[in-house]
């Protein structure tokens, strides 16, 4: 079971056991990580699950739909991703995820 490290916008940290096959968004919500609103329920249509990922090369590049949604998020960085678009796999063990401040 991969262990994921989440940091909330206020700096609160959570180390959670994630279930392979779930999205990072689902993992955060189910483990009470604050800051991920997930208005669209994980359908890549709102941008309210914006996070910063510290895992270049471990996670596949974003698909066109995710890239388009990232175009509307505030405070976009090179490490920005939508957590609903990232599926947990064993390779993500130790992943560090910072939840972006949600200004929607």
Number of C-alpha atoms within 10 A of each C-alpha: 14 17 17 20 18 26 20 19 17 11 10 11 14 17 15 19 14 24 17 16 12 14 20 26 26 22 23 25 16 11 15 12 21 17 22 25 17 21 14 13 14 19 12 21 17 19 28 26 29 28 29 20 20 15 13 9 7 11 16 10 12 15 9 9 11 19 15 14 17 22 10 11 21 14 12 15 12 7 13 21 26 30 28 27 19 18 18 25 18 13 12 18 15 15 18 17 24 21 26 24 18 17 9 10
